[in-house]
């Protein structure tokens, strides 16, 4: 099951894609990427995992390459970037569940994610991590809107 990693951030995604595209001409191994970005592999993997899950990179056997969708993302303006992320999020948790609920509180989506066997947010920090992901990825992409009670899916 594909899930946005709780430690993956939009800014990290942009940095990853730019380094891959501009420094490594679209492809390298994770060790070289780790050295260039000056981060530990443990800190790099959440964004690699997430970027792979949403189709912006291909990562396998220790190698990583930017996908056609990742190249399109880099070359696009802000509105098109948001649309690319929005389209990708529709097929990944917690956004698949959010779409099915249409409007929800944080507690409601956590309950539904648990019902759907998505354990990623079922821990002491889960509620906070989920809220950060919904705001950072969902609102950035214009898939979600924050309401007084929680969140609402935009069409």
Secondary structure, 3 states (H helix, E strand, C coil): CCECCCCCCHHHHHHHHHHHHHCCCCEEEHHHHHHHHCCCHHHHHHHHHHHHHCCCEEEECCEEEECHHHHHHHHCCHHHHHHHHHHHHCCCECHHHHHHHCEECHHHHHHHHHHCCCHHHCCCCHHHHHHHHHHHHHHCCCCEEECCCCEEECC
